[in-house]
Amino acid sequence: MKKTLVLLAACMIAMPLSLFAQGAKETVVDENAPVTIQYWTHEDPARTALETELIDQFTAANPNITVVRSTQASVKQIELVQTAFAANQGPDMFNLPIENQYAYITNKRVAPVDYKAAGYANMQDLLNKYMPGVLDAVTVDGEVYGLPLELTNWSIYLNKKIFRDAGLDPEKDYPKTWEEMADISEKLVIRDGDILIRRGYDFRYPYYLTFFVPMVEQLGGELLSADGKTAIVGDDAWIKALTFMQEWGPSGRNLGSPTYKNARKLFDLDNNDMAMAHSGLYQEGRIEADNPEFFKSGEWMVIPFPTFKDAVKDVASCFYGHYFMVNVDSSAAVQKASWKLAGFLLSHGEDYLTRGGNIIQPTKALFASDTLKNMPYSDVFINDMARSHMIYFGENSAEIQTLIRNAVESVMLSGVSPEKALATLKASAQEIIDEQ
């Protein structure tokens, strides 16, 4: 995909040109030459409909630019992008969750933002448009390497009918602590032998950096020490959190398991099989699309992320970002066109919120808008975000998440003791940190 545009002096006189600046590098680009952008993103029917419309508008205004938009399921997308870059055939423009995307910055596989192409006067102008800290995750050595397609945090969706069916008042009896979550789930579950026919709640496997690390932090533990040199800090907190998961699973109180279908995907259908699920504001758009009758019924609500009753920190589920990034090996013309496309798409924040699957683009303008404030239960998500922090996004975040997954699922499914699981996790995570 590497291409170098070489222009002769005669062509420079004949063609309208501009300077394309990235970092300290300046390359002459013919803005009228035909270019094709390969844009890879994760599946989302509502966003696909909106982006198809917006891309049509963009290419009509820029007839020399062709955009080929390709989608895959979220997990598959992560694998495909990694494989493509390994073969030096990565897409020109793409987005992934930041914990899977940050390594592309540190490995110098993506280009700094072209501020002017994206519609900003300079870096400071870009920073001024976004909520504080949002761009920290993609800022390295004084350059910004990504523009946020969405900033997402998860709270708890609750089916009121299932609560009432179990004799509970959803407005008063919803769980505020993890201990209450387990006790209430016990009242909500329906089993056929050991098989769960209806779950009260279940976790968002396998996104352990998003939900499990905050649970550990509530108890006083940390993923990393403040200086970043020590992994898995606070043994007591980790053991207590692992013990909670063990008791949650099939060999404990049998309230849920990673082996069951994703709770979020069942919740929309309102089939009396999932009382509570962990998801983002975008889930509202999916409920409306999947089950309009349930969406309009008033029989669902959103509640805050619980804490342990003896929590020492009030920490909600981590938020994470998907960022538009541009392949540094794409030609200068394609890079410029890609940043221009990214800036155009991100200039439609309210459309993404209302028509694109309830996606929150974290601009100051959107957070101040009545459009966001009037979304059902947006206050719950905003308040949870205020008690949260960005997910761990180090170069090794995907490996760390896999290690945590192995620890949690070993105590839930394989009978490994929390102490042994912690020892394995701690040693393996420290080895990864030491190799940085």
Sine and cosine of phi, psi and omega as CSV:
sin_phi,cos_phi,sin_psi,cos_psi,sin_omega,cos_omega
0.00,0.00,-0.18,0.98,0.01,-1.00
-0.92,0.39,0.76,-0.65,0.07,-1.00
-0.60,-0.80,0.57,-0.82,0.06,-1.00
-0.85,-0.53,0.81,-0.59,-0.02,-1.00
-1.00,0.00,0.93,-0.36,-0.01,-1.00
-0.96,-0.28,0.86,-0.51,-0.05,-1.00
-0.92,-0.40,0.78,-0.62,0.06,-1.00
-0.97,0.23,0.33,-0.94,-0.06,-1.00
-0.85,0.52,-0.64,0.77,-0.01,-1.00
-0.90,0.44,-0.63,0.78,0.01,-1.00
-0.93,0.38,-0.55,0.83,-0.01,-1.00
-0.89,0.46,-0.56,0.83,0.01,-1.00
-0.96,0.26,-0.60,0.80,-0.13,-0.99
-0.99,0.15,-0.44,0.90,-0.14,-0.99
-0.95,-0.31,0.60,-0.80,0.13,-0.99
-0.95,0.32,0.81,-0.58,-0.11,-0.99
-0.82,-0.57,0.32,-0.95,0.16,-0.99
-0.62,-0.79,0.26,-0.97,0.06,-1.00
-1.00,-0.07,0.75,-0.66,0.04,-1.00
-0.97,-0.26,0.91,-0.41,-0.09,-1.00
-0.95,-0.31,0.76,-0.64,0.12,-0.99
-0.65,-0.76,0.88,-0.47,-0.07,-1.00
0.85,0.53,-0.77,-0.63,-0.01,-1.00
-1.00,-0.04,0.04,1.00,-0.12,-0.99
-0.99,-0.16,0.71,-0.71,0.08,-1.00
-0.83,-0.56,0.77,-0.64,-0.02,-1.00
-0.77,-0.64,0.68,-0.73,0.03,-1.00
-0.98,0.22,0.74,-0.68,-0.07,-1.00
-0.76,-0.65,0.71,-0.70,0.14,-0.99
-1.00,0.07,0.94,-0.33,-0.09,-1.00
-0.96,0.27,-0.19,0.98,0.00,-1.00
-0.99,-0.16,-0.14,0.99,0.00,-1.00
-0.94,0.35,0.60,-0.80,0.01,-1.00
-0.89,0.45,0.71,-0.70,0.09,-1.00
-0.68,-0.73,0.46,-0.89,0.06,-1.00
-0.85,-0.53,0.77,-0.64,0.04,-1.00
-0.97,-0.23,0.85,-0.53,0.16,-0.99
-1.00,-0.02,0.95,-0.33,-0.09,-1.00
-0.93,-0.37,0.89,-0.45,0.00,-1.00
-0.95,-0.33,0.70,-0.71,-0.01,-1.00
-0.47,-0.88,0.19,-0.98,-0.03,-1.00
-1.00,0.08,0.41,-0.91,-0.05,-1.00
-0.91,0.42,0.66,-0.76,0.13,-0.99
-0.20,-0.98,0.97,-0.26,-0.11,-0.99
-0.82,0.57,-0.67,0.74,-0.03,-1.00
-0.92,0.40,-0.68,0.73,0.00,-1.00
-0.93,0.36,-0.58,0.82,0.04,-1.00
-0.87,0.49,-0.70,0.71,0.01,-1.00
-0.88,0.48,-0.70,0.71,-0.01,-1.00
-0.92,0.39,-0.74,0.67,-0.06,-1.00
-0.93,0.38,-0.53,0.85,0.09,-1.00
-0.87,0.50,-0.70,0.72,0.04,-1.00
-0.90,0.43,-0.72,0.70,-0.03,-1.00
-0.92,0.39,-0.63,0.78,0.01,-1.00
-0.91,0.41,-0.59,0.80,0.08,-1.00
-0.87,0.49,-0.67,0.74,0.05,-1.00
-0.89,0.45,-0.68,0.73,-0.04,-1.00
-0.90,0.44,-0.72,0.69,-0.04,-1.00
-0.95,0.31,-0.46,0.89,0.09,-1.00
-0.91,0.42,-0.62,0.79,0.02,-1.00
-0.99,0.17,-0.31,0.95,-0.01,-1.00
-0.76,-0.65,0.96,0.28,-0.16,-0.99
-0.90,0.44,-0.25,0.97,0.05,-1.00
-0.99,0.13,-0.14,0.99,-0.07,-1.00
-0.96,-0.27,0.80,-0.60,0.12,-0.99
-0.94,-0.33,0.72,-0.70,0.00,-1.00
-0.90,-0.44,0.85,-0.53,0.09,-1.00
-0.96,-0.28,0.96,-0.29,-0.07,-1.00
-0.99,-0.12,0.84,-0.54,-0.01,-1.00
-0.85,-0.52,0.65,-0.76,-0.02,-1.00
-0.80,-0.61,0.46,-0.89,0.11,-0.99
-0.58,-0.82,0.29,-0.96,0.14,-0.99
-0.85,0.53,0.49,-0.87,-0.17,-0.98
-0.80,0.60,-0.77,0.63,-0.04,-1.00
-0.92,0.40,-0.67,0.75,0.02,-1.00
-0.89,0.45,-0.61,0.79,0.00,-1.00
-0.87,0.50,-0.67,0.74,0.02,-1.00
-0.85,0.52,-0.71,0.70,-0.02,-1.00
-0.92,0.40,-0.68,0.74,-0.06,-1.00
-0.92,0.39,-0.66,0.75,0.02,-1.00
-0.89,0.45,-0.69,0.72,0.01,-1.00
-0.87,0.49,-0.71,0.71,-0.01,-1.00
-0.90,0.43,-0.67,0.75,-0.03,-1.00
-0.91,0.42,-0.69,0.73,0.02,-1.00
-0.92,0.40,-0.59,0.81,0.02,-1.00
-0.88,0.48,-0.50,0.87,0.02,-1.00
-1.00,-0.08,0.17,0.98,-0.05,-1.00
0.84,0.54,0.59,0.81,0.03,-1.00
-0.77,-0.63,0.57,0.82,-0.03,-1.00
-0.92,0.39,0.38,-0.92,0.04,-1.00
-0.91,0.41,0.34,-0.94,0.03,-1.00
-0.95,0.32,-0.63,0.78,-0.04,-1.00
-0.65,-0.76,0.69,-0.73,-0.06,-1.00
-0.39,-0.92,0.23,-0.97,0.14,-0.99
-0.64,-0.77,0.58,-0.81,0.08,-1.00
-0.60,-0.80,0.24,-0.97,0.18,-0.98
-0.86,0.51,0.61,-0.79,-0.13,-0.99
-0.85,0.52,-0.54,0.84,-0.01,-1.00
-0.91,0.41,-0.38,0.92,0.07,-1.00
-0.99,-0.14,-0.18,0.98,-0.14,-0.99
-0.97,-0.26,-0.40,0.92,-0.13,-0.99
-0.87,0.50,-0.57,0.82,-0.03,-1.00
-0.88,0.47,-0.42,0.91,0.03,-1.00
-0.93,0.37,-0.46,0.89,0.09,-1.00
-0.96,0.27,-0.80,0.60,-0.09,-1.00
-0.91,0.42,-0.46,0.89,0.04,-1.00
-1.00,-0.01,0.12,0.99,0.09,-1.00
0.87,0.50,0.64,0.76,0.02,-1.00
-0.99,-0.14,-0.13,0.99,-0.02,-1.00
-0.81,-0.59,0.38,-0.92,-0.11,-0.99
-0.99,-0.12,0.51,-0.86,0.12,-0.99
-0.88,0.48,0.42,-0.91,0.02,-1.00
-0.88,0.47,0.71,-0.71,0.20,-0.98
-1.00,0.02,0.99,-0.13,-0.17,-0.99
-0.86,0.52,-0.72,0.70,-0.06,-1.00
-0.93,0.37,-0.65,0.76,0.04,-1.00
-0.88,0.48,-0.60,0.80,-0.02,-1.00
-0.98,0.17,-0.11,0.99,0.09,-1.00
0.98,-0.22,0.29,0.96,-0.01,-1.00
-0.89,-0.46,0.54,-0.84,-0.01,-1.00
-0.92,0.40,-0.62,0.79,-0.04,-1.00
-0.19,-0.98,-0.09,-1.00,-0.03,-1.00
-0.88,0.48,-0.68,0.74,-0.03,-1.00
-0.90,0.44,-0.60,0.80,0.05,-1.00
-0.88,0.48,-0.67,0.74,0.07,-1.00
-0.88,0.48,-0.77,0.64,-0.03,-1.00
-0.87,0.50,-0.58,0.81,-0.03,-1.00
-0.92,0.39,-0.38,0.93,-0.07,-1.00
-0.99,0.12,-0.34,0.94,-0.13,-0.99
-0.95,-0.32,0.36,-0.93,0.06,-1.00
-0.88,0.48,0.52,-0.85,-0.05,-1.00
-0.83,0.56,0.69,-0.72,0.11,-0.99
1.00,0.10,-0.22,0.98,-0.10,-0.99
-0.89,0.46,-0.57,0.82,-0.06,-1.00
-1.00,-0.06,0.01,1.00,0.01,-1.00
-0.85,0.52,-0.62,0.79,-0.08,-1.00
-0.91,0.41,-0.35,0.94,-0.04,-1.00
-0.88,-0.48,0.31,0.95,0.02,-1.00
-0.95,-0.32,0.88,-0.47,-0.03,-1.00
-0.70,-0.71,0.79,-0.62,0.04,-1.00
0.80,0.61,0.66,0.75,0.10,-1.00
0.98,0.20,0.15,0.99,0.04,-1.00
-0.85,-0.53,0.59,-0.81,0.07,-1.00
-0.99,-0.12,0.74,-0.67,-0.10,-0.99
-0.92,-0.40,0.06,1.00,-0.01,-1.00
-0.38,-0.93,0.42,-0.91,0.07,-1.00
-0.88,-0.48,0.75,-0.66,-0.17,-0.99
-0.97,0.24,0.93,-0.36,0.14,-0.99
-0.92,0.39,-0.66,0.75,0.01,-1.00
-0.39,-0.92,0.49,-0.87,0.14,-0.99
-0.86,-0.51,0.81,-0.58,-0.19,-0.98
-0.77,-0.64,0.72,-0.69,0.24,-0.97
-0.76,-0.65,0.33,-0.94,-0.10,-1.00
-0.90,-0.44,0.71,-0.71,0.20,-0.98
-0.86,-0.51,-0.21,-0.98,-0.15,-0.99
-0.95,-0.32,0.86,-0.50,0.11,-0.99
-1.00,0.10,0.63,-0.78,-0.10,-0.99
-0.73,-0.69,0.75,-0.66,0.07,-1.00
-1.00,-0.02,0.93,-0.37,-0.08,-1.00
-0.91,0.41,-0.58,0.81,-0.05,-1.00
-0.89,0.46,-0.66,0.75,-0.02,-1.00
-0.92,0.39,-0.61,0.79,0.07,-1.00
-0.87,0.50,-0.74,0.67,-0.02,-1.00
-0.91,0.42,-0.57,0.82,0.02,-1.00
-0.88,0.48,-0.49,0.87,0.02,-1.00
-1.00,-0.06,0.15,0.99,0.03,-1.00
0.99,0.15,0.35,0.94,-0.03,-1.00
-0.94,-0.33,0.51,-0.86,0.09,-1.00
-1.00,-0.08,0.94,-0.35,-0.09,-1.00
-0.88,0.48,-0.51,0.86,-0.04,-1.00
-0.96,0.27,-0.46,0.89,-0.05,-1.00
-0.95,-0.32,-0.54,0.84,-0.17,-0.99
-0.99,-0.14,0.09,1.00,-0.01,-1.00
-0.90,0.44,0.50,-0.87,-0.11,-0.99
-0.96,0.29,0.75,-0.66,0.09,-1.00
-0.98,-0.21,-0.39,0.92,0.00,-1.00
-0.84,-0.54,0.27,-0.96,0.04,-1.00
-0.93,0.37,-0.53,0.85,0.06,-1.00
-0.90,0.44,-0.67,0.74,0.07,-1.00
-0.92,0.40,-0.59,0.81,0.02,-1.00
-0.85,0.52,-0.68,0.73,0.01,-1.00
-0.93,0.38,-0.71,0.71,-0.03,-1.00
-0.91,0.41,-0.66,0.75,0.00,-1.00
-0.94,0.34,-0.63,0.78,0.05,-1.00
-0.87,0.50,-0.59,0.81,0.05,-1.00
-0.87,0.50,-0.57,0.82,0.02,-1.00
-0.97,0.24,-0.40,0.91,-0.10,-1.00
-1.00,-0.05,-0.44,0.90,-0.12,-0.99
-0.93,0.37,0.51,-0.86,0.18,-0.98
-0.82,-0.57,0.78,-0.62,-0.06,-1.00
-0.87,-0.49,0.51,-0.86,0.22,-0.98
-0.90,-0.43,1.00,-0.07,-0.19,-0.98
0.92,0.39,-0.84,-0.54,0.03,-1.00
-1.00,-0.08,-0.05,1.00,-0.04,-1.00
-1.00,0.05,0.77,-0.64,0.02,-1.00
-0.99,0.13,0.91,-0.41,0.06,-1.00
-1.00,0.08,-0.58,0.81,0.09,-1.00
-0.71,-0.70,0.77,-0.64,0.07,-1.00
-0.98,-0.22,0.55,-0.84,0.10,-0.99
-0.97,0.23,-0.76,0.65,0.04,-1.00
-0.45,-0.89,0.44,-0.90,0.22,-0.98
-0.53,-0.85,0.38,-0.93,-0.13,-0.99
-0.98,0.19,0.22,-0.97,-0.05,-1.00
-1.00,-0.06,0.91,0.41,0.08,-1.00
-0.88,0.47,0.60,-0.80,0.01,1.00
-0.96,-0.26,0.55,0.83,-0.12,-0.99
-1.00,0.03,0.92,0.40,-0.15,-0.99
-0.95,0.33,-0.48,0.87,0.07,-1.00
-0.91,0.41,-0.49,0.87,-0.06,-1.00
-0.98,0.22,-0.72,0.70,-0.11,-0.99
-0.94,-0.35,-0.58,0.81,-0.13,-0.99
-0.98,0.18,-0.66,0.75,0.02,-1.00
-0.85,0.52,-0.69,0.72,0.09,-1.00
-0.86,0.50,-0.56,0.83,0.06,-1.00
-0.89,0.46,-0.65,0.76,0.06,-1.00
-0.91,0.42,-0.67,0.74,0.00,-1.00
-0.89,0.46,-0.57,0.82,0.06,-1.00
-0.85,0.53,-0.54,0.84,-0.05,-1.00
-1.00,-0.02,0.03,1.00,0.06,-1.00
0.98,-0.21,0.03,1.00,0.04,-1.00
-1.00,0.02,0.12,-0.99,0.01,-1.00
-0.59,-0.81,0.46,-0.89,0.12,-0.99
-0.95,0.32,-0.70,0.71,0.02,-1.00
-0.72,-0.70,0.45,-0.89,0.11,-0.99
-0.93,0.38,0.25,-0.97,-0.06,-1.00
-0.86,0.52,-0.55,0.84,0.00,-1.00
-1.00,0.05,0.00,1.00,0.05,-1.00
0.96,0.26,0.15,0.99,-0.11,-0.99
-0.99,-0.16,-0.29,0.96,-0.05,-1.00
-0.87,-0.50,0.78,-0.63,-0.02,-1.00
-0.99,-0.12,0.55,-0.84,0.13,-0.99
0.87,0.50,0.98,0.22,-0.09,-1.00
-0.99,-0.15,0.70,-0.71,0.06,-1.00
1.00,-0.02,0.96,0.27,-0.09,-1.00
-0.82,0.57,-0.69,0.73,-0.07,-1.00
-0.87,0.50,-0.66,0.75,-0.01,-1.00
-0.91,0.41,-0.70,0.71,0.00,-1.00
-0.90,0.43,-0.67,0.74,0.00,-1.00
-0.90,0.43,-0.65,0.76,0.00,-1.00
-0.91,0.42,-0.67,0.74,0.00,-1.00
-0.92,0.40,-0.65,0.76,0.05,-1.00
-0.91,0.41,-0.62,0.79,0.04,-1.00
-0.89,0.45,-0.65,0.76,0.05,-1.00
-0.86,0.51,-0.69,0.72,0.00,-1.00
-0.92,0.38,-0.61,0.79,0.05,-1.00
-0.88,0.47,-0.69,0.72,0.00,-1.00
-0.93,0.36,-0.45,0.89,0.04,-1.00
-0.94,0.34,-0.55,0.83,-0.19,-0.98
-0.98,0.19,-0.10,-1.00,-0.12,-0.99
-0.85,0.53,-0.53,0.85,-0.02,-1.00
-1.00,0.03,-0.03,1.00,0.04,-1.00
-0.94,-0.34,-0.89,-0.46,0.00,-1.00
-0.99,0.14,-0.09,1.00,0.04,-1.00
0.82,0.58,0.87,0.50,0.00,-1.00
-0.97,-0.24,-0.27,0.96,-0.01,-1.00
0.03,-1.00,0.06,-1.00,-0.05,-1.00
-0.18,-0.98,0.48,-0.88,0.11,-0.99
-0.89,0.45,-0.24,0.97,-0.04,-1.00
-0.99,0.16,-0.23,0.97,0.01,-1.00
-1.00,0.06,0.30,-0.95,0.03,-1.00
-0.89,0.46,0.59,-0.81,0.00,-1.00
-0.74,0.67,0.82,-0.57,-0.05,-1.00
-0.86,0.50,-0.61,0.79,-0.03,-1.00
-0.86,0.50,-0.62,0.79,-0.05,-1.00
-0.95,0.30,-0.43,0.90,0.03,-1.00
-0.99,0.12,-0.52,0.86,-0.14,-0.99
-0.84,0.54,-0.68,0.73,-0.08,-1.00
-0.85,0.53,-0.56,0.83,-0.17,-0.99
-0.97,0.25,-0.31,0.95,0.05,-1.00
0.81,0.58,0.76,0.65,-0.03,-1.00
-0.98,-0.21,0.36,0.93,0.03,-1.00
0.90,0.44,0.51,0.86,0.01,-1.00
-0.84,-0.54,-0.06,1.00,-0.01,-1.00
-0.49,-0.87,0.93,-0.37,-0.06,-1.00
-0.99,0.11,-0.59,0.81,-0.05,-1.00
-0.63,-0.78,0.57,-0.82,0.00,-1.00
-0.55,-0.83,0.46,-0.89,-0.08,-1.00
-0.99,-0.17,0.89,-0.46,-0.01,-1.00
-0.31,-0.95,0.03,-1.00,-0.07,-1.00
-0.99,-0.14,0.01,-1.00,0.04,-1.00
-0.84,0.54,-0.51,0.86,0.01,-1.00
-0.86,0.51,-0.38,0.93,-0.02,-1.00
-0.89,0.45,-0.48,0.88,0.02,-1.00
-0.86,0.50,-0.68,0.74,0.04,-1.00
-0.91,0.42,-0.56,0.83,0.01,-1.00
-0.96,0.29,-0.59,0.80,0.09,-1.00
-0.88,0.47,-0.71,0.71,-0.01,-1.00
-0.88,0.48,-0.64,0.77,-0.01,-1.00
-0.97,0.26,-0.66,0.75,-0.08,-1.00
-0.98,0.20,-0.57,0.82,-0.14,-0.99
-0.49,-0.87,0.96,0.28,-0.06,-1.00
-0.82,0.57,-0.59,0.81,-0.02,-1.00
-0.90,0.44,-0.70,0.72,0.04,-1.00
-0.91,0.41,-0.66,0.75,0.00,-1.00
-0.85,0.53,-0.67,0.75,-0.07,-1.00
-1.00,0.08,-0.13,0.99,-0.15,-0.99
-0.96,0.28,-0.35,0.94,-0.13,-0.99
0.97,0.26,0.20,0.98,-0.08,-1.00
-0.99,-0.11,0.30,0.95,0.10,-0.99
-0.70,-0.71,0.37,-0.93,0.02,-1.00
-0.48,-0.88,0.14,-0.99,0.03,-1.00
-0.82,-0.57,0.72,-0.69,-0.03,-1.00
-0.84,-0.54,0.34,-0.94,-0.04,-1.00
-0.93,0.37,0.38,-0.93,0.11,-0.99
-0.90,0.44,0.81,-0.59,-0.07,-1.00
-0.94,0.35,0.24,-0.97,0.16,-0.99
-0.82,-0.57,0.32,-0.95,0.15,-0.99
-0.93,0.36,0.49,-0.87,-0.07,-1.00
-0.91,0.42,-0.45,0.89,0.03,-1.00
-0.95,-0.32,0.51,0.86,0.00,-1.00
-0.87,0.50,0.61,-0.79,0.08,-1.00
-0.98,-0.19,-0.18,0.98,0.08,-1.00
-0.70,-0.72,0.61,-0.80,0.07,-1.00
-1.00,-0.09,1.00,-0.08,-0.08,-1.00
-0.83,-0.56,0.80,-0.60,0.07,-1.00
-1.00,-0.07,0.10,-1.00,0.03,-1.00
-0.81,0.58,0.65,-0.76,-0.03,-1.00
-0.87,0.49,0.50,-0.86,0.19,-0.98
-0.99,-0.17,0.38,-0.93,-0.02,-1.00
-0.62,-0.78,0.32,-0.95,-0.01,-1.00
-0.84,-0.54,0.56,-0.83,0.26,-0.96
-0.97,-0.23,0.80,-0.60,-0.06,-1.00
-0.88,-0.48,0.69,-0.73,0.21,-0.98
-0.93,0.36,0.80,-0.60,0.10,-0.99
-0.77,-0.63,0.35,-0.94,-0.09,-1.00
-0.81,-0.58,0.72,-0.70,-0.06,-1.00
-0.91,0.41,0.84,-0.55,-0.01,-1.00
-0.92,0.38,-0.34,0.94,0.00,-1.00
-1.00,0.02,-0.11,0.99,0.12,-0.99
-0.94,0.35,0.40,-0.92,-0.02,-1.00
-0.88,0.47,0.36,-0.93,0.02,-1.00
-0.84,0.54,-0.64,0.77,0.00,-1.00
-0.91,0.41,-0.66,0.75,0.02,-1.00
-0.93,0.37,-0.64,0.77,0.05,-1.00
-0.86,0.50,-0.73,0.69,-0.01,-1.00
-0.88,0.47,-0.71,0.70,0.02,-1.00
-0.89,0.46,-0.60,0.80,-0.01,-1.00
-0.91,0.41,-0.69,0.72,0.04,-1.00
-0.92,0.40,-0.55,0.84,0.06,-1.00
-0.90,0.43,-0.68,0.73,0.05,-1.00
-0.90,0.45,-0.72,0.70,0.00,-1.00
-0.86,0.51,-0.72,0.70,0.02,-1.00
-0.88,0.47,-0.64,0.77,0.02,-1.00
-0.90,0.44,-0.74,0.67,0.00,-1.00
-0.87,0.50,-0.65,0.76,-0.06,-1.00
-0.98,0.22,-0.09,1.00,0.09,-1.00
-0.99,0.11,0.08,1.00,-0.03,-1.00
-0.87,-0.50,0.73,0.68,-0.09,-1.00
-0.86,0.51,-0.66,0.75,-0.02,-1.00
-0.94,0.35,-0.52,0.85,0.08,-1.00
-0.91,0.41,-0.66,0.75,0.04,-1.00
-0.89,0.46,-0.59,0.81,-0.01,-1.00
-0.95,0.33,-0.69,0.72,-0.12,-0.99
-1.00,-0.05,-0.45,0.89,-0.09,-1.00
-0.83,-0.56,-0.22,0.98,-0.11,-0.99
-0.96,-0.26,0.42,0.91,0.03,-1.00
1.00,-0.06,0.48,0.88,0.04,-1.00
0.85,0.52,0.64,0.77,0.02,-1.00
-0.99,0.14,0.74,-0.67,0.03,-1.00
-0.99,-0.15,0.91,-0.42,0.17,-0.99
-1.00,-0.10,0.87,-0.49,-0.28,-0.96
-0.98,0.20,0.81,0.59,0.10,-1.00
-1.00,0.07,0.43,-0.90,0.06,-1.00
-0.88,0.48,-0.60,0.80,-0.02,-1.00
-0.89,0.45,-0.68,0.73,-0.03,-1.00
-0.94,0.34,-0.65,0.76,-0.01,-1.00
-0.92,0.40,-0.40,0.92,0.03,-1.00
-1.00,-0.01,-0.08,1.00,-0.15,-0.99
-0.99,0.15,0.50,-0.86,0.13,-0.99
-0.92,0.39,-0.46,0.89,0.00,-1.00
-0.85,0.53,-0.73,0.69,0.03,-1.00
-0.94,0.33,-0.71,0.71,-0.06,-1.00
-0.88,0.47,-0.47,0.88,-0.05,-1.00
-1.00,-0.01,-0.03,1.00,0.08,-1.00
-0.94,0.35,0.66,-0.75,0.00,-1.00
-0.81,0.58,0.80,-0.60,0.08,-1.00
0.89,0.46,0.31,0.95,0.05,-1.00
-0.88,0.48,-0.46,0.89,0.01,-1.00
-0.91,0.42,-0.55,0.83,0.03,-1.00
-0.91,0.42,-0.71,0.70,0.00,-1.00
-0.92,0.40,-0.66,0.75,-0.01,-1.00
-0.91,0.42,-0.67,0.74,0.01,-1.00
-0.93,0.37,-0.62,0.78,0.07,-1.00
-0.91,0.41,-0.61,0.80,0.02,-1.00
-0.90,0.44,-0.57,0.82,0.00,-1.00
-0.92,0.39,-0.41,0.91,0.03,-1.00
-0.97,-0.25,0.42,0.91,-0.07,-1.00
-0.81,-0.59,-0.11,-0.99,0.09,-1.00
-0.45,-0.89,0.23,-0.97,0.02,-1.00
-0.89,0.46,0.62,-0.79,0.06,-1.00
-0.86,0.51,0.45,-0.89,0.07,-1.00
-0.88,0.47,0.79,-0.61,-0.11,-0.99
-0.76,-0.65,0.52,0.85,0.03,-1.00
-0.90,0.43,0.20,-0.98,-0.01,-1.00
-0.83,0.55,-0.47,0.88,-0.06,-1.00
-0.97,-0.25,0.32,0.95,-0.14,-0.99
-0.88,0.48,-0.62,0.79,0.00,-1.00
-0.90,0.44,-0.65,0.76,0.04,-1.00
-0.91,0.41,-0.67,0.74,0.00,-1.00
-0.89,0.46,-0.68,0.73,0.01,-1.00
-0.88,0.47,-0.63,0.78,0.04,-1.00
-0.89,0.45,-0.64,0.77,0.03,-1.00
-0.90,0.44,-0.66,0.75,0.03,-1.00
-0.91,0.42,-0.65,0.76,0.06,-1.00
-0.84,0.53,-0.72,0.69,0.00,-1.00
-0.87,0.50,-0.64,0.77,-0.01,-1.00
-0.91,0.41,-0.76,0.65,-0.04,-1.00
-0.90,0.44,-0.73,0.68,-0.09,-1.00
-0.96,0.28,-0.38,0.93,0.08,-1.00
-0.94,0.34,-0.60,0.80,0.03,-1.00
-0.98,0.22,-0.49,0.87,-0.02,-1.00
-0.98,0.18,-0.61,0.79,-0.20,-0.98
-0.91,-0.42,-0.35,0.94,-0.14,-0.99
-0.89,-0.46,0.07,1.00,0.06,-1.00
0.96,0.28,0.25,0.97,0.04,-1.00
-0.95,0.30,0.64,-0.77,0.00,-1.00
-0.95,0.31,0.52,-0.86,0.06,-1.00
-0.83,0.56,-0.60,0.80,-0.01,-1.00
-0.91,0.42,-0.70,0.71,0.00,-1.00
-0.93,0.37,-0.65,0.76,0.03,-1.00
-0.88,0.47,-0.64,0.76,0.02,-1.00
-0.91,0.42,-0.69,0.72,-0.02,-1.00
-0.87,0.50,-0.69,0.72,0.02,-1.00
-0.90,0.43,-0.72,0.69,0.01,-1.00
-0.86,0.51,-0.73,0.68,-0.08,-1.00
-0.89,0.45,-0.70,0.71,-0.02,-1.00
-0.92,0.40,-0.68,0.73,-0.04,-1.00
-0.94,0.35,-0.66,0.75,0.00,-1.00
-0.92,0.39,-0.63,0.78,0.01,-1.00
-0.90,0.43,-0.60,0.80,0.04,-1.00
-0.88,0.47,-0.65,0.76,0.03,-1.00
-0.92,0.40,-0.69,0.73,0.00,-1.00
-0.89,0.45,-0.65,0.76,-0.03,-1.00
-0.92,0.39,-0.42,0.91,-0.04,-1.00
-0.99,0.13,-0.17,0.99,-0.04,-1.00
-0.89,0.46,0.00,0.00,0.00,0.00
